[in-house]
Amino acid sequence: MSSPFKGQAGVRRIVNAAGYSWAGLRAAFVGEAAFRQLLLLNAILIPISFFLDVSRGERALMVAVCLLSLIIELFNSAIEAAIDRISLERHPLSKNAKDMGSAAQMVGMSVIAVVWAMILLG
């Protein structure tokens, strides 16, 4: 049984999904300072990776972990928006959800630091 909220099929579904994705990226850029900061970090680190004397595999990993931080931030922002939509009341479960999203981003940033350090210092 499919959800009554599901949309079109085929090419129309892909076009709709692309539009929703762009809307999500725009919402993150406009409404989330952390997303803009991570974009800036990516705009610095990714080009730098192309000037370093590393293998293609290492460069791909350096770029991938940078992009992973953006993915994590999108999920973190989505969790925060959903929690705030449900209620602005302070609740331990809401705090846990938001804190776990933040922790995921901290782990993601740690992965960037560790991967870059291992490649550059190893």
C-alpha positions, 0 to 999 in steps of 0.5 A: 500500500502506498502513501496517499501523500506520494506524488507522481511517477516516472520522470515527473517524480524526478522533476518534482524531487529535484525541485524539493531538493533545491527548495531544501538547499535554499531553506538551509542556506537562507535559514541556517548559519551553520550550513552557510559556514560549512559551505564556506569551509567546503569552498576553502577545503575542496579547492585546496585538496586539488593543489595538494600532492595526494593520490586521487583516492586520497583527494576523493576521500578528502572531498567526500568527508567535507561533503558529508558534513553538509549532509549531516547539517541538512539532517541536523537542521531537518531534525531541529525543524521537525522538533520545533514544528511539533512544539516549542515547549521544552521537553527532554526528548526534544532536547535529546533529539536536537543534541544528538543531531548536534553530536552527529555534526561534531562527529562529522567535523572530527572525521574531516579533521582526522582524515585530513590530518592522516593524509597530510601528516601520514 
